[in-house]
Amino acid sequence: MRRSCSQMRGRYNRPRNNRRRDDRVGPFRSRSGIILGVCKGLADYFNVSVFWVRVLAVLAFFFGGIWPAVGIYLVAALLLKPEPVVPFGREEEREFYNSYSASKNEALQRLKRTFDHLDRRLRRMEDIVTDKEFDWERRFKSNVR
């Protein structure tokens, strides 16, 4: 009996997460990694086993020198954004996360603008509902029926 390619896939070729690679804009640091989550985040992004990424990191430590490899690892940890806690549902969520991770002040200003806009809309609705003409129209329509 012949097996299909999908049946012959080994355990190292299985996807590491349930998300498709298209859903991610770039690599993130994993929140469940051992040391700062760099290796696990890169393994998730490239859809390979974290074991092989860690083997490459250890080889880089031994053959490239301890301090340069530690420096590169720390720079990667500083440059990679932490993985979002909840996967993105919409494009606006992705944009907000990217703006928040880039600049917290900018993200807070964006939230403030959004809530100010909602507050203005709510005030306009309250003005209409509490207006005396609205009350008279409501009474008139209820008496017509």
Secondary structure, 3 states (H helix, E strand, C coil): CCCCHHHHCCHHHCCCCCCCHHHCCCCEECCCCCCCCHHHHHHHHHCCCHHHHHHHHHHHHHHHCHHHHHHHHHHHHHHCEECCCCCCCCHHHHHHHHHHHHCHHHHHHHHHHHHHHHHHHHHHHHHHHCCHHHHHHHHHHHHHC
